[in-house]
């Protein structure tokens, strides 16, 4: 079945917004096609759910993501430099080096430094992931930081760099693989584990316990 045929069937369904997922598949006549595609053609299975107006989180929970389908930048592929976009005295750029996979086919980690104007670059951490996300005013950035422990294995914490206070605050909460998408006010939004058992992240840093705070002068 072609993509056009899938959308033709999906668009013929009346009142689709009020239906459950199974009802959408059944009424559209795409149930059998979806069951076959889910086993052998993830792209077609995803297309069917998109045509039937499943939301992104539901699609990912049902099918899972492949790395190739992730929006750029992501934990597997992000730029070596990440600027706060300012052109004044507050201009800052995160610079990654020695980026490598934490395991075969796994997300990247590397050394991350921050450079402000013509000042020397300052080390943030030796095990930073990405991509980092800046606030709109460019004065704070949230960075996934890799850690490892005997009991928890490899995991990430959120670190927030505050340019005004010249601090890195690392929070206690642990994540599997972060895909941060927005940082506004006190709230950081994103996804944890974008290719397996995805969970949405709504991280209010004002109400999260802190692991430690270090100066980055």
RALINQUI-V142944 format. One record per residue. SS is DSSP state (@ for helix, = for strand, . for the rest). OMEGA is omega in degrees with one decimal (NA if undefined). D_CENTER is the distance of its C-alpha to the mean C-alpha in Angstrom with 2 decimals. Layout:
# RALINQUI-V142944
SS/OMEGA/D_CENTER + SS/OMEGA/D_CENTER
This chain:
# RALINQUI-V142944
./-178.1/32.10 + ./177.9/30.73 + @/179.8/27.80 + @/179.3/30.49 + @/177.6/32.26 + @/-178.4/29.17 + @/177.1/28.57 + @/177.8/32.31 + @/-178.1/32.41 + @/-177.6/29.38 + @/179.5/30.83 + ./-177.7/34.14 + ./179.7/32.89 + ./177.5/34.19 + ./-173.9/32.41 + @/-176.6/29.19 + @/-178.4/27.17 + @/-176.6/29.40 + ./170.9/29.07 + ./179.2/27.18 + @/-179.7/25.13 + @/178.1/28.15 + @/179.0/30.47 + @/179.6/28.57 + @/-176.8/28.74 + @/-175.9/32.39 + @/-179.5/33.75 + @/-176.7/32.23 + ./-176.5/33.76 + ./-176.2/30.50 + @/-177.9/30.33 + @/179.7/32.04 + @/179.4/30.21 + @/-179.3/26.83 + @/178.3/28.03 + @/-177.4/29.16 + @/-178.8/26.08 + @/-179.1/23.77 + @/-170.0/25.78 + @/-176.3/26.25 + ./-176.5/24.19 + @/-179.1/20.55 + @/178.8/20.36 + @/178.9/23.39 + @/178.1/22.22 + @/179.2/19.06 + @/179.5/21.45 + @/-179.3/23.75 + @/176.8/21.27 + @/179.3/20.07 + @/179.9/23.78 + ./172.3/24.46 + ./168.0/21.90 + ./177.6/19.62 + ./-173.2/16.44 + @/-179.0/13.03 + @/179.8/12.28 + @/179.3/15.83 + @/-177.9/15.68 + @/178.6/12.87 + @/-178.1/14.85 + @/-172.1/18.02 + @/-171.0/17.27 + ./178.6/14.08 + ./162.3/11.96 + ./-179.5/13.35 + @/-177.6/11.67 + @/-176.6/13.78 + @/-177.0/12.47 + ./176.7/8.83 + ./176.5/8.63 + ./-4.6/9.55 + ./178.4/8.52 + =/-173.3/6.04 + ./180.0/6.90 + ./-172.7/10.08 + =/178.8/11.15 + ./-174.7/11.12 + ./178.7/14.37 + ./179.4/16.77 + =/-177.4/17.38 + =/-175.2/15.50 + =/175.0/18.08 + ./173.4/18.31 + ./-179.4/20.41 + ./179.1/23.57 + ./178.4/26.99 + ./-178.2/28.99 + ./-179.5/29.62 + ./-179.6/26.10 + ./-179.9/24.55 + =/179.6/22.11 + =/171.1/20.11 + =/-179.3/17.74 + =/178.6/19.06 + =/173.6/17.77 + =/179.8/20.43 + =/178.6/21.16 + =/176.9/17.75 + =/179.2/18.04 + =/177.4/16.49 + ./175.6/16.75 + ./-177.4/18.41 + ./-179.8/19.42 + ./-176.6/16.59 + ./178.5/14.08 + ./-177.0/11.26 + =/169.3/12.87 + =/179.2/14.43 + =/177.4/17.14 + =/179.0/19.33 + =/175.6/18.08 + =/176.4/20.79 + =/179.6/21.14 + =/-179.7/24.04 + =/-177.8/25.69 + ./-178.0/28.23 + ./-180.0/30.88 + ./177.9/30.35 + ./178.5/29.58 + ./-175.9/26.03 + =/-178.7/25.04 + =/172.3/23.14 + =/178.5/19.99 + =/179.2/19.45 + =/-175.4/20.24 + =/-179.1/17.13 + =/170.4/14.15 + ./-180.0/10.81 + ./-5.5/8.62 + ./171.7/7.87 + ./-179.5/9.65 + =/-178.5/10.00 + =/167.2/13.66 + ./-177.6/15.64 + ./-180.0/17.78 + ./174.4/20.82 + ./-175.7/19.29 + ./174.9/20.70 + =/173.8/17.74 + =/177.2/14.47 + =/-175.2/11.82 + =/171.3/11.07 + =/-179.9/9.75 + =/-178.4/13.18 + =/173.3/14.36 + =/-179.6/17.46 + =/175.7/19.84 + =/-177.1/22.59 + ./-175.1/25.37 + ./-174.8/24.54 + ./-175.8/20.73 + =/180.0/20.14 + =/-178.1/17.06 + =/177.5/14.27 + =/167.0/12.13 + =/173.8/13.12 + =/172.7/12.05 + =/178.3/14.58 + =/174.9/15.77 + =/178.6/18.16 + =/-176.7/20.84 + ./180.0/23.01 + ./-178.6/25.83 + ./-177.1/26.23 + ./-179.0/25.34 + =/166.8/23.48 + =/177.5/20.44 + =/179.3/19.74 + =/-173.9/18.01 + =/-173.1/17.39 + ./-172.3/18.63 + ./-177.6/15.98 + ./178.0/14.47 + =/178.9/11.17 + ./175.4/10.79 + ./-176.1/7.60 + =/171.1/4.93 + =/-174.8/1.33 + =/-173.7/4.18 + =/177.9/6.03 + =/-179.0/9.54 + =/-176.2/12.12 + =/-176.8/15.47 + ./178.8/18.42 + ./-168.4/17.68 + =/174.3/14.54 + =/-179.2/10.89 + =/177.7/8.68 + =/-177.7/5.21 + =/171.8/4.70 + =/179.8/6.49 + ./-173.0/7.70 + ./179.6/6.44 + ./179.5/9.91 + ./179.6/12.19 + ./-177.2/13.07 + ./173.0/9.89 + =/175.8/10.11 + =/178.6/9.18 + =/171.1/8.92 + =/-169.1/11.75 + =/177.1/12.77 + =/-170.7/16.18 + @/177.8/17.00 + @/-176.4/20.65 + @/179.9/21.04 + ./177.6/19.19 + ./-176.0/21.43 + =/174.9/21.40 + =/176.8/21.75 + =/175.9/23.33 + =/179.1/23.82 + =/176.4/25.00 + =/179.0/26.54 + ./-179.6/25.33 + ./NA/28.52
